[in-house]
Amino acid sequence: MNIEAKTPAREKIVDAANRLFYSEGIRAVSVDAIAEKAGVTKKTLYYHFRSKDDLVAEYLTTRDQPNLRLYEQWFEAADGIIADKTEAIFMQVAKSARHPKWKGCGFLRTAAELANLPGHPAMKIGADHKKRFEGWLETKFADAGIEQPHTLARQVVLLMDGAFSTMLVHREPAYAEEAGLAAHELVANRLMKRP
């Protein structure tokens, strides 16, 4: 039997890990707590995942595409030019951060917890996620005719991750709004410099 198959037990384990890791952190959550939350035995958990590290990697994998789709949805739903649409992502992040269950960016929080383990599979998954977001922005900027779209995408990603980090420190969503205004200005300035 392929243990990667989506079985009800596996889905319960991933769902429990997702909720616990996001709300409490990677290191604070034990395999026992995940098994209990999922309503499965520890043996069942280890049947589906060889280790907690594999489960942490799966946790981030399950967050990747939904997060990217959400950013794209916010971007596409926003009115105005590409600068307005870029700013809208930040404004929606700020709105999400006002929810009592918001705990920040799961990718950045995991990277912080695993900073001493650069070879951990979750670190690669997190880095790939951030690069996919950067690449998506680059494509949007290139489609708008902006020169050096890669540089601009990287600057916007720095603003986004800076906003996530600062909001965690201060618990103040206004930092994402300010970062959104800065992103708007960056993109608008590049638009004006188009040939």
Secondary structure, DSSP 8 states (H G I E B T S, - for coil): --TTS--HHHHHHHHHHHHHHHHH-TTT--HHHHHHHHT--HHHHHHH-SSHHHHHHHHHHHHHHHHHHHHHHHHHHS-SSHHHHHHHHHHHHHHHHTSTT----HHHHHHHHTTT-TT-HHHHHHHHHHHHHHHHHHHHHHHTT-SSHHHHHHHHHHHHHHHHHHHHHH--THHHHHHHHHHHHHHHHHHHT--
